[in-house]
């Protein structure tokens, strides 16, 4: 057989094999497409059946009093199961029945705060009283947002610690009509301020048709408290030759809105005298996002100044806040920082080198 004929046969064989390969590939793709379409039809059919199942089940409900079919009512809104009515709608705090960790931890410790150094009145060479605001949305203040229950079932959110201390009569709250702690405020009055008056409304059972009166109260969401006002005094102790600070009071702030939903003002709910609150704050640990084993108490956080704040007022002749004479928000922050710098420079000016 000649060389040209062998070449033609070899070429024809290669073309036939190539066409067979392409036909096989197209057949595989066609089968895969049909299988995918059939699987999608089956999935949609099953989903439709699942969607129709609740409606069929609901239609079979019968009123036992009349024998007529009824449509079940929509599920009621979540109700708080806390015994004190404080907090967002969550389950009742429960104590852990097993150790949730390597070792059992005592979260409520028998700790007492370190007593302040005594400063004689004659040694108070210089003093300045200021008011600051702690905004928990700032990164340094994130521990104030830690809304978790520990193994003992105690909620560790800072606002709940304050409210529970007032409820258990461990500390006395004062009315925000002034910041001099002149008018005591009961827990019932605080609950009315945060949750509104208790209302009696008419309720009708959708199944039996029975009408009854029930008492209800709006739920308080502690996450709405995003700021705390603190009142403190800075004093230069002449005997110790040191500038010292004493926090006098803490007040949680709530926002008040206009009818159109715009922000109107932030007002304090109540005042707590900080020296009375120190023994309670010493019992509760602060969340450490870097190391769960290394914690400190809330009293340590305030005494070591592990929080970020901005000045809103200093003691002045007209007894007015910065916002009363400066309207621009950025300029208010700068004015507050200038007050802090003035206090810092005052301490430096007391020294002679």
TIRO-129546 format. One record per atom (N, C-alpha, C, O, CB): x, y, z. Coordinates in pm, whole numbers, plus 50000, padded with zeros to 5 digits. Glycine has a CB too. Example, Ala and Ser with C-alpha at 12.3 -4.5 7.8 and 13.67 -1.06 7.14 Angstrom:
<kolvexs>
513194943150780;512304955050780;513204967050780;514244966850846;511314955350905;512854977550708;513674989450714;512905000350787;513415011450804;514084994050572;
</kolvexs>
This chain:
<kolvexs>
500884988250000;500005000050000;500915012350000;501915012750071;499015000150125;500535022249918;501395033949905;501325042750030;500405041750112;501015042049781;502325051450041;502395060450159;501245070250161;500725073150269;503725068150161;500815075650047;499715085250043;498405078950088;497595085450154;499555090949901;498185066250051;496935059550092;496925057150243;495895058850309;496775045950018;498085053350299;498155051550445;497885064750519;497215065050623;499545046050486;498395075450464;498175088550527;496705092250527;496195097450626;498985099450455;495995089450414;494565092650405;493775084150503;492855089250569;494055090350262;494115071150515;493385062550609;493595067250754;492655067550834;493845047950595;494815070950784;495105075750920;494345088650951;493825090351061;496635078050939;494275097650853;493565110150873;492065107850891;491435114050977;493815119450755;491465098750809;490025095750820;489715089450956;488675092251016;489555086350705;490605080851004;490395074551136;490405085051248;489595084351340;491475063851164;491315094651238;491395105251340;490135113751341;489645117551447;492625114051316;489585116851220;488365124951212;487185117551273;486375123451345;488055128651066;487095104351243;485975096351298;486045095951451;485035097651518;485985081951241;487235093851506;487395093351654;487055106851717;486465107251824;488845089151692;487425117551652;487135130951704;485635133451710;485125138851807;487815141651619;484925129251601;483465131451599;482775122651704;481815127051768;482885128351459;483275110251722;482685101651826;482865107951964;481955107452047;483325087551824;484045113951988;484285120552118;483355132052144;482825133552254;485705125452125;483145140352042;482245151852060;480805147352083;480095153152165;482305160951937;480375136852012;479015131652033;478845126452175;477805128552236;478705120451932;479865119652227;479785114452365;479685125952466;478905125252561;481015105652397;480475136652444;480435148052535;479065154852533;478545158352639;481515158152499;478485156652417;477165162852408;476105154252475;475195159552539;476785165252263;476215141152462;475255132252528;475345133352680;474325133652749;475495117752484;476575133952732;476745135352878;476155148552927;475495148753031;478245134552915;476395159652855;475845172652894;474325172452891;473695178252980;476365183652803;473715166052791;472255165452780;471665157752898;470655161952956;471845158752647;472295146552933;471785138753047;471915146453178;471025145853263;472535125353057;473015153653196;473215161453318;472175172553328;471655175153436;474635167453323;471865179253215;470865190053217;469485184753253;468765190853332;470815197053082;469115173253194;467805167553226;467725163453373;466685165153436;467525155553136;468815158053427;468805153953567;468665165953660;467935165453759;470075146253601;469375177053628;469285189253710;467885195253706;467365199753808;470315199553662;467245195453586;465895200953574;464885192453652;463985197853717;465485201853427;465045179353645;464125170553718;464275172453869;463285172453942;464375155853681;465525174053917;465745176154060;465145189354107;464585190054217;467255175954092;465235200054025;464635212854061;463115211754067;462495217454157;465035223553961;462515204453972;461055202953976;460615195554101;459585198854160;460555195553852;461395185454142;461055178054264;461165186854387;460325186154476;461965165854279;462225195254392;462415204154507;461295214254519;460795216854628;463755211454497;460885220154402;459785229854406;458475223354446;457655229254516;459635236654270;458275211254400;457045204154436;457005201254586;455955202754649;456935190954357;458135197054643;458195194454788;458005207254869;457355207054973;459525187854825;458585218554820;458435231254890;456995235754889;456495240954989;459325242054827;456305233854776;454905237754768;454065229554864;453145234854927;454375236054626;454375216654875;453635208254969;453875212655113;452955212955194;454035193454952;455135216155144;455445220555280;454765233755312;454345235855426;456955222055299;454635242755212;453965255555235;452475253855255;451855261255331;454225264955121;451895243955185;450455241755198;450115234055324;448955234255366;449935234255077;451065227255387;450775218855503;450265226755623;449275222555683;452005211155542;450895238355663;450365245655778;448965250555758;448155250555851;451245257155810;448635254955631;447295259955607;446265248955627;445195251355684;447175265755467;446585236655581;445655225555601;445505222155748;444415218955795;446135213255525;446635223055820;446575219755961;445775230156039;445015226856130;447975218456019;445975243256001;445255253856072;443765252956046;442965255856135;445785267556029;443365248755923;441945248355890;441205237555968;439975237855976;441765245955741;441935228156027;441275217356098;440985220756244;440425212356314;442115204956091;441355232756292;441085236656429;439595239456446;438975245956362;441925248956468;439045234456555;437605235756580;437395241656716;438065237856812;436885222056569;436465251156726;436105257056855;435325246756934;434265242456889;435275270156836;435805242457053;435085232257129;433725236857180;432875228657211;435915227757246;433505250057188;432235255057241;431135255057135;429985252057166;432415269057296;431485258357010;430475259356905;430585248456800;429615245656729;430575272756839;431755242056788;431955231856686;432305237456551;432425229856454;430735223656675;432475250656540;432815256856412;434335257656396;435095258156493;432185271056403;434755257656269;436175259056240;436605273456267;435885282856236;436485255056095;437775274856324;438295288156357;439715289356302;440415279456281;438265290856511;440095301656280;441475304556238;442285308256360;441905317456432;441515316056131;443375301656385;444145304556507;444695318856503;445045323756396;445305294556523;444785325556617;445305339256621;446805339256596;447475329056615;445005345956757;447345350556552;448815351356534;449505349856668;448915353056772;449215364856467;450735345156669;451435343356797;451595356656869;451905366656805;452815337056774;451385356957000;451505369457075;452945374257077;453855366157061;451005367657219;453165387457096;454545392557104;455255386757226;454625383257326;454545407957110;456575385957213;457365380257323;457205388457449;457325400657447;458855379457284;456945381757557;456785388157687;457985384957774;458525373857771;455485383757755;458385394857852;459505392557942;459085383158054;458055385158118;460025405958000;459895373058077;459625363558184;460465366458308;460535358158399;459865349458136;461095378058311;461865381558429;460905384358546;459875390758526;462765393958402;461215379658665;460325382258778;460215396958814;459205401058871;460795374558897;461245405058781;461195419158817;460695427858703;460515439958721;462565423858859;460455421958585;459965429758473;460995438658409;460665446758323;458825437958517;462265437358449;463325445758396;464055438158288;464365426358304;464305450058508;464325444658178;465125438358074;464325435657949;463095437057947;465715425558125;465025431757845;464375428657718;463685415157729;464005407457819;465395428657602;462735412157638;462025399357647;462965387457630;463335383857519;460925398757541;463335381557739;464195369857740;463655360057843;462755363357921;465665373557770;464195348057843;463785338257941;464245342358080;465145350658096;464345324457905;463605336458180;463995339058317;465435334658339;465795323558299;463045332058415;466275343058403;467655338958427;467705325958505;467035324258607;468415349958502;468505316858457;468635303758521;470085301358557;470995305058482;468115292558428;470305295358671;471645292058717;472135279658643;471385270058623;471665289858870;473405279958603;473995268658532;474115256658627;474605258058739;475375272358474;473675244958581;473715232758663;475055225558652;475295216058727;472605223458622;475895229558562;477215223758546;478245234958532;477895246258498;477265214258423;479485231858559;480555241758548;480795245258403;481175236658323;481845236558614;480565257758368;480715262358230;482145267558210;482355279458187;479675273458195;483105258358218;484505262158203;485415251758265;484975240658294;484755275858265;486675255458287;487635246258346;487405244758495;487455233558548;489035251058320;487155255758563;486925255558708;485715264058740;485325272858663;488175260658785;485115261458855;483935268958897;484365282658944;485285284059025;483165261459008;483685292858894;484055306758925;483005312859017;481805310159004;484195315058796;483455321059108;482575328259198;482435342459146;483315350859167;483115328159345;481325345259076;481175358159011;480805369159110;481195380659092;480135357258902;480075365859214;479725375859315;480695373859431;480435365859521;478215374659361;481795381159427;482845379159526;482625388159646;482015398759635;484215381659464;483145383759759;483075391859882;484255401559883;485195400059961;483085382760011;484175411159796;485235421059787;484735434459837;483565437859820;485765422259642;485605441959897;485265455359944;486235465059879;487415461759860;485325456360101;485775476859843;486665486659779;487675492359876;487435492759997;485855497959716;488785496559824;489825502859907;489335516659949;488815524259867;491185503959832;489505519860075;489035532660127;489825544160066;491025542960039;489155532960281;489145555160044;489795566959991;490785572860092;490605571560213;488755577559950;491815579160040;492715586760127;491965598760184;491245605760113;493985591360050;492155600860313;491475612160377;492145625260335;493365626660343;491485610660531;491335634560292;491815647860254;491195658060348;489975659860350;491475651260104;492015664660425;491505674860516;491015686860436;491505689760327;492585679160617;490045693560492;489485705260424;490545716060404;490525723060303;488295710860502;491455717460500;492485727760488;493515724360381;494235733160333;493185729560622;493595711360342;494565707260240;494005707960099;494715705060004;495055693360269;492745711560084;492155712959951;492575726459894;491865736459907;490595711659957;493725726559830;494295739059781;493535744259660;493355756359646;495775737259746;493085735259573;492375739159451;491375728259416;491645716459436;493375741559332;490195732159363;489135722459335;488355726859213;488125738859192;488195720959457;487955717259133;487135720059015;486125708758999;486485696958997;488015721558887;484855712358987;483775702658969;483345702758823;483075713258765;482565705959063;483275690658764;482905689458624;481885678258607;481745669558694;484145686958535;481195678558493;480235668158456;480675662458321;480995669958229;478755673758449;480695649158311;481105642558188;480045632458145;479175628758223;482465635658207;480135628058019;479225618157963;480045606557909;481005608557834;478325624357851;479655594357949;480265582157897;479325576557790;478195572857819;480515571558012;479795576057667;479015570457557;479485556057534;480635553857496;479165579057426;478595546357557;478995532357551;479195527657407;479625516257386;477965523557620;478895535857308;479125532157169;480565534257127;480975529857020;478205539957078;481345540957211;482765542357182;483485529357211;483075521557297;483375553857263;484575527157139;485255514257146;485755511257287;485675499757331;486405513857048;486275521057356;486835518757490;485735515457591;486025509457695;487615531057537;484505519257563;483395517157655;482545505057621;481435503757672;482535529357658;483045496057537;482275484257498;481905475157616;480855468757609;483045476357397;482695474357726;482245465957839;480885469957896;480225461657957;483275466557949;480465482457877;479145486657925;478025479957846;476885479757891;479015501957915;478335474257728;477315467757645;477265452657666;476505445857598;477575470757500;478055447357757;478135432857774;476835427857837;476655428957958;479365428857862;475935422457754;474595418357799;474505403157801;473835397157717;473495424457706;475185396857897;475245382257907;475015378458054;475385385758146;476615376757855;474385366758073;474175361658208;475285351858244;475675343558162;472785354758220;475805352958366;476875343958409;476275330858460;475075328458446;477735350658519;477125322358519;476665309258563;475625310058674;474795301058688;477845300958611;475655320758753;474675322258860;473355328058813;472425329558892;475245330958969;473255331358684;472015336958631;471915352058646;470845357658623;470855330658697;473005358658685;472995373058705;473345380058574;474335376758510;473985377158816;472525389758536;472795397258415;473905407358442;473875414358542;471515404358364;474875408058351;476055416258371;475995429658299;476995436858296;477265408758326;474865433158241;474725446158178;474735456958286;474055455558388;473425446958093;475475467658264;475705477558370;474405484158415;474215486258535;476685488258322;473495487458323;472245493858362;471415484658449;470725489358540;471455498058240;471455471458423;470715462058506;471325460958645;470595458958743;470675448358440;472645462258656;473285462258787;472795474058870;472515472558989;474825462658773;472695485758808;472215497658879;470755496058923;470415498659038;472355510058791;469905491558829;468475490558861;468235479758967;467425481859057;467665487358734;468925468458957;468745457959056;469245462259194;468675458159295;469465445259013;470285470359198;470775475359327;469735484359392;469555483959514;472095483059308;469045492459312;467975500859366;466785492359408;466175494859512;467545511559263;466455482359327;465315473759358;465525466059489;464605464859569;465055463959244;466745460959509;467055453259630;467375462059749;467755457159855;468205443959603;467225475359732;467475485159838;468905484459892;469165486960010;466485482959953;469825481059802;471235481359838;471805495359825;472825498659886;472025471659752;471165503559745;471585517359726;470345525659702;469325520559655;472605518659607;470415538359734;469265547359719;469425555659593;470495561259567;469105556459842;468355556559517;468345564759396;467765578459427;466975580059520;467545557959282;468185588359347;467735602059368;467155607559239;467545603659129;468895610859417;466205616659256;465495622459143;466435631159059;467325637759113;464295630759191;466235631158926;467095639358838;466665653958831;467125661258743;467105633658699;465785658558922;465415672758920;466615681558950;466655693258912;464295675459022;467605675859020;468885682459038;469955671659054;469625659759062;468865692159162;471195675659060;472295666159075;472985667459210;474175664659223;473305668058963;472235671759309;472795673359444;472245662859541;472445663959662;472495687359498;471545652759488;471045641559567;470145646359681;470385643459798;472235633359624;469105653759643;468215659759743;466895652259758;466315652359867;467935674059705;466415645559651;465085639459654;465185624559625;465495620759512;464135646159552;464945615959725;465025601359700;463955596859600;462885602859590;464865593559832;464285586359527;463395580959424;463245565959449;464245558859459;463945583759280;461995561159459;461755546959486;461875538759358;461875544059247;460365545059549;461965525559376;462065516559260;460775516959179;460815516059056;462365502159306;459625518159245;458345518759173;458305531059083;457775530358971;457165518959272;458835542159129;458855554259046;459805552758928;459535557558818;459245566459130;460925545958952;461855543458841;461215534458737;461355536758617;463175537158892;460515524058782;459855514858690;458795522058608;458605519058490;459235503158765;458095531558669;457115539458596;457785548158491;457245550158383;456305547958692;458975553458523;459675562058430;460195554258309;460205559458198;460835569058500;460625541758330;461235534258221;460235525658146;460465522258029;462345525658274;459125521958210;458155512958145;456765518958134;455875512658076;458075500058220;456555530858186;455245536958179;454315531958289;454645522758363;454635534458044;453155538158297;452165534258396;451575520558363;451445516858246;451045544658404;451225513158467;450565500258446;449135502658399;448395510158462;450585491658575;448755496258289;447445498558227;446615485858231;447135474758217;447615503358082;445315487558251;444365476458248;443595477158116;442905486958088;443395476958371;443705466658037;443075466457905;442145454457894;442275444657968;444145466157792;441195455357799;440255444557776;440865434757677;441375438757572;438905450057724;440805421857710;441365411457624;440275401057597;439535397257688;442615404857690;440185396457472;439185386657430;439915374157382;440775374757294;438265392357318;439545362857439;440145350257397;439615346957257;438405345757240;439815338757498;440495345257155;440015343057018;439345329456997;438645327556898;441155344356921;439555320057088;438965306757073;437635305657147;436625301857088;439925296057123;437655309057276;436445307657357;435565320057352;434385319457387;436805304757500;436135331657308;435355343857306;435175350057443;434405359557458;434015341157246;435875345057544;435735350257680;436445363757690;437555365457640;436315340357785;435795373157756;436345386557772;436815388457916;436105385058010;435295397357735;438025393857932;438575396158065;439485408058061;439965412157956;439315383758117;439735413758180;440605425358195;441975420758243;442075413058339;439985435758293;443005425358178;444375421558216;445195434258235;444935444558172;445025412258108;446195433358323;447105444558349;448375442558266;448925431558259;447445445658502;448825453258205;450015452458121;450865464958139;450385475358185;449625450657972;452125463658104;453065474758112;454065473357998;454445462257960;453795474958251;454485484457943;455455484057834;456775478257883;457175479957998;455675498157777;457455471257791;458745465357823;459845475957815;459835484457726;459065453457729;460775475157907;461945484057904;463105476757838;463505465957881;462335488658047;463625482657734;464775476957664;466035483857716;466245495557687;464645478657508;466885476957793;468075483457849;469055487757744;469945495857772;468755474357946;468935482557621;469865486557516;469625500757470;470445506257397;469755477157399;468505506857510;468255520757474;469085530457557;469185542157523;466785523957489;469665525657666;470535534157750;471935533257692;472615523157710;470515529757902;472375543557624;473675543457557;474625553857616;475765555057571;473505545957408;474165561557715;475025571657776;474815571957927;473735568857978;474735585657715;475885575657998;475835577358143;476495590658176;477585593858128;476555565458218;475815598358259;476395610958304;477065608658440;476495602158528;475305622158314;478265613758455;478975612758582;479315626858631;479655635758554;480275604058568;479205628358761;479575640958827;480805638158911;480805628758991;478395646758914;481845646058896;483085643558967;483735656659006;483445667258950;484035635058882;484635655659102;485355667359149;486845664159148;487265653559195;484885671659292;487625673359094;489075672459092;489625681859199;489255693559205;489645675958950;490505676759282;491035684459395;492535682559403;493045671459382;490345680359528;493245693259433;494685692459455;494935691659605;494655700959680;495445704759392;495475680059646;495765677659787;497125683859819;498155679459768;495745662259820;497105694159903;498335701359934;499305692760015;500525693960001;498025714160009;498745684160101;499615675760184;500345665260099;501545663160116;498795668960294;499605658660006;500215648359922;500845654059796;501515646859722;499175638059885;500625666959770;501135673459649;500705665559525;501535662559438;502675674759655;499425662259518;498925654259407;497515658759372;496745663059458;498945639159441;497195657559243;495835660459196;495025647659202;495425637559143;495855666359052;493895647759269;493065635959287;491665638559235;491225650059228;493025631759435;490975627759199;489625628859145;488705620059227;489095609159269;489575624858994;487495624759251;486465617159322;485185617859240;484665628759214;486245622559467;484675606159200;483385605559133;482285606759238;482305599659339;483225592259050;481335615659215;480265618059312;478975610859274;478265605959363;480005632859324;478645610159148;477365604159110;477385598758968;478185602958884;476245614359123;476495589158943;476305583058810;474825583458778;473985580358863;476865568258806;474495587158655;473095587758612;472975581758472;473615586758379;472565602358614;472165571158454;471895566158317;471035576158241;470135582358297;471195552358321;471345577658112;470655587358027;469755580057927;470135569757872;471675596357953;468565585557904;467645580257803;467335591257703;467315603157737;466335574857869;467095587157580;466825596657472;465325599357464;464515590257479;467355591457337;464975611657440;463595615757419;463465620557274;464275628457226;463165626957521;462415615657207;462215618557066;461015627857046;460095628157128;462015605656987;461055635356937;459915643556898;458865634856829;459105623056805;460355655056806;457725640656797;456655633156733;457045628356594;456535618256546;455395641656725;457955635456528;458385631456394;459535621556398;460065617956293;458785643556314;459935617056517;461005607256529;462385613056542;463355605556556;460975598256414;462525626156538;463835632456551;464255633256698;463415633456788;463825646456489;465555633656719;466095634056855;465845647656918;466085658056857;467595630956855;465345647357043;465065659957113;466095662757221;466695673557223;463675659657173;466305653157311;467255655457420;467525642257490;466765632657476;466715665957521;468625641857565;468975630457649;468905635057794;469585644557834;470405624857615;468065628257871;467855632458009;468205620958103;468085609358064;466375637058032;468655624058225;468985613358320;467735606858379;466735613658406;469855618758434;467795593658399;466685586458461;466665588758611;465625592058669;466765571558431;467805586958674;467945588858817;469425590358848;470275587058765;467305577058898;469745595158967;471125596459012;471405586159121;470545583259204;471395610759064;472595580859120;473075571859224;474345577759282;475265581459208;473325557359168;474405578759414;475585584159479;476705573859470;476605562859525;475295587859628;477775577459399;478815567659367;479505561759490;479735549659491;479845574059278;479865569459593;480465563059712;479595552259774;480115542659830;480765573459816;478255553759766;477355543259816;477345531159723;477095519959767;475935548559832;477625533459596;477565522759496;478865514859487;478875504059429;477235528559360;479945519959541;481255513359527;481275499059582;481785490259512;482315521559599;480735496259702;480765482259750;480005472659660;480365460859652;480175481559889;478965477359591;478195468659501;478965466459371;479025455259321;476805474859471;479555477059318;480305475759193;481545467159212;482025461059116;480705489559142;482075466459334;483265458159358;482955443259347;483885435259336;483835461159496;481685439359351;481325425259346;481145420059204;481105407959182;480045422959424;481045428859108;480765424758971;481995426758884;482635437258888;479565432658914;482305416458804;483455417158716;483095423958585;481945423558540;484005403158689;484085430158525;483955436658396;484445427158288;485465420458305;484735450158392;483735426558178;484105417658069;485405422258004;485565434057973;482985416857964;486335412757984;487595415357916;487565407957784;487595395657782;488825411058004;487515415257672;487375408957542;488665402157497;488645394557400;486955419157440;489765404657564;491035398457526;491365385957607;492085377257558;492145408557541;490865385057729;491205373757815;490105371957918;489925380358006;492585375957886;489345360857908;488245358458001;488745355558142;487985357258238;487405346857952;489995351358157;490515348158290;491055360458363;491245360058484;491605337758278;491285371358291;491815383558352;490715393958355;490455400658255;493065388858274;490075395358467;488965404758482;489255414358596;490145412258678;487645397358507;488485424858599;488525434358709;487105438358742;486185435658664;489405446958674;486905444558854;485565448258897;485175461658834;486015469058783;485475448959052;483875464558840;483405477458791;483975488858873;484215499758821;481875477958792;484185486459001;484775496859086;486195499759042;486625511359043;484745492659234;486935489459003;488295491558952;488265499558821;489115508258799;488995478058929;487285496658736;487205503758608;487035518758629;487675526758560;486055498258525;486175522558723;485945536858745;487125543358818;487495554558786;484665538958825;487695536458915;488795542358991;490055543558908;490815553158926;489065534159115;490305534158817;491495534658732;491235541958601;492105542658514;491995520558703;490025547558586;489675555858471;489815548358339;490315553758240;490545568358470;489355535558337;489385527758214;488105530058135;487415520458101;489575512758246;487795542358106;486635545758024;486925558657951;487805566457990;485345547058111;486185560857845;486325572957765;485105581857789;483975577057792;486475569557613;485335594857804;484235604057832;484575617857777;485725620657743;483945604857985;483565626257768;483775640057723;483035649457818;481965646057869;483285641957576;483615661057841;483085670757936;481905678157874;481965682657760;484195680757980;480825679457951;479675687057905;479405699557991;478595708057956;478435678057904;480115700258106;479875711758194;480985712658297;481525702558342;478485710658264;481315724858333;482165727558448;481455737558538;480585744958494;483555733058404;481825737658662;481185746958755;481485761258711;482655765158702;481685744558901;480435768958685;480635782458631;479645792058693;478745788158766;480505782558478;479825804658662;479015815258722;477535813858687;476675815858773;479525828858678;477235810558562;475855810058517;475235796158530;474075794358495;475775814658373;475995786358580;475495772758599;474875767258470;473765761958471;474465772558714;475605768558361;475105763958232;476075753658173;477265753458205;474925775858135;475525745258086;476335735258018;476975741357893;476635752357851;475485722957981;477905733857835;478605738857717;477635740857602;477775750257523;479735729157675;476625731857591;475675732957479;474835745657486;474245749657386;474765720857477;474775752057604;473975764157618;474625776257555;473945786057524;473705766857764;475945775957536;476605787557475;477445783857352;478025792557288;477495794257578;477515770757320;478165766457196;477215756957124;476855746557179;479575759557224;476825760357004;475835752456931;476465741656843;475865731156823;474985761456846;477645743956793;478295734356704;478835722656785;479515724556886;479435741056624;478525710156739;478925698356814;480435696656823;480955692856927;478325686156753;481145699456713;482605697956715;483245707956810;484195704656882;483175699556575;482745719956810;483295730156900;483005726857046;483785730457134;482725743956865;481885719957072;481615715657211;482665705757258;483165706757370;480205709357222;483005696057171;484035686357208;485365693257233;486085689757327;484185675757100;485705702857150;486955710057169;486945718157298;487965719157367;487225719357050;485805723957331;485695731457457;485825722157576;486475725657675;484355739057463;485215710257568;485355700657676;486795696057692;487265694457804;484465688657652;487485693957580;488895690157588;489735701457645;490715698857716;489425686157450;489375713857616;490105725257674;489945725657826;490875729557897;489605738457612;488775721657876;488575721258021;489465710558083;490055712658189;487085718558055;489555698858017;490445688358067;491905693058067;492635690658163;490305675657981;492305699757960;493685704757953;493945715158061;495055715758115;493975710657816;492955723158093;493135733258196;493355726758333;494155731558413;491915742658202;492645715758359;492845708658484;494235702258489;494905702858592;491755697858503;494655696258378;495985690158373;497075700658391;498035698358465;496175682758240;496945711958324;497955722458336;497995728558475;499035733158521;497695733358233;496835728558542;496805733958679;497695725758771;498405731258855;495365734258733;497675712458755;498535703958836;500005706658805;500835707258896;498215689158813;500345708358677;501735710958642;502205724358693;503375725958729;501915710258492;501305734058698;501685747358746;501955747858895;502575757258945;500615757258711;501475737558967;501695737359112;503135733959148;503585736559260;500755727259178;503865728259053;505225723659080;506225734459039;505975742258948;505525710459006;507355734559107;508465743359073;509695734759048;510045726059128;508725753859185;510345737358937;511525729558900;512775738358905;513875733658877;511345723258760;
</kolvexs>
